[in-house]
């Protein structure tokens, strides 16, 4: 049952993150997966699931800024561009 809660919460985080960043779900998932943010969310479920949407987005952004190599803005754009290029025939 705990695994299901974590999966649902991770899905929820992807949904709110995509909405706040105006990207689609596949782009948000790829970004969070490639940077280790999904593992971070899963590992910190107990604390994170008690917070509101704005804090969750801020917390994910802070994770990306602190745990990613390179410029944070470029990181988002690079992951979105990579996802788009994979999707094109």
N, C-alpha and C positions, 0 to 999 in steps of 0.2 A: 504493500500500500504506500509506503514512503516513496518508493521509486516513481509511482504514478503521480504523486503530488509534485515531485521534483520535475517530472516531464511536463506536467501541466503548467507549472510555474515558469519553466524555461520557455515554453511556447508563449506564455503570456508576456514575458519580458521581450521576446522577439517582436511580438505584435506592438507593444507600446513603443519600443525603440524605433521600429520602422515608421510608425506614425509621427513621432517627434522629429525624425530625420528626413521625412518625406522620401523614403526609399521603399522598394517593394520587399515582400517577405523573404524572397530568395536572396536578395542583396544583404538584408539584415542578418539572415542566418549565416551566409558565407563569411561576412565580416566577423561576427561573433565566434564562429567556429574556427576560423583561421588565426584568430588572435588569442585563443584560449579563454575567451570571456564566458563561453558556455560552461566550461569546467569550473571557472570561478563562481558563476551563479549557482551551479549544482553544489559545490563545496560549501557555499555560504547561504544555502537555502534557509536555514533556521532563522538567521538574522534578517536577510533581505526580504523574505515574504511578509514581514510585518510593516514594511514601508510603503509609501504612496508612489504613484507613477513618476512624478517629477524627480523624487529622490532616486528611484531606480535608474532612470535615464542618466542622471548626474553621476551616479555611482558607476555605471557601465562606462561612461565617458572617462571618468577618472581612472578606471582600470585600464582602458585603452591608452590613455596618455602615459600612465606610469609603467606599463608592461609591454609596450610595443616599441619596436625599433623604428626610428625615423620620425618624421613629422606627422602629427596626429591627423591633420587635414588631408595630407597626401595618403595616409593609410586608408582613410575612408574612401577617397576617390580611387585609389589603386584597387581596392577590393571590389568596388562597384564596377569599375571598368573591366576587371578580370571576369567577373560574373557575366557581364554583358557580352564579352567576347566569346565566352564558352557557349552562351545561348544562341549566338548567331550561327547560321548554317555555313 
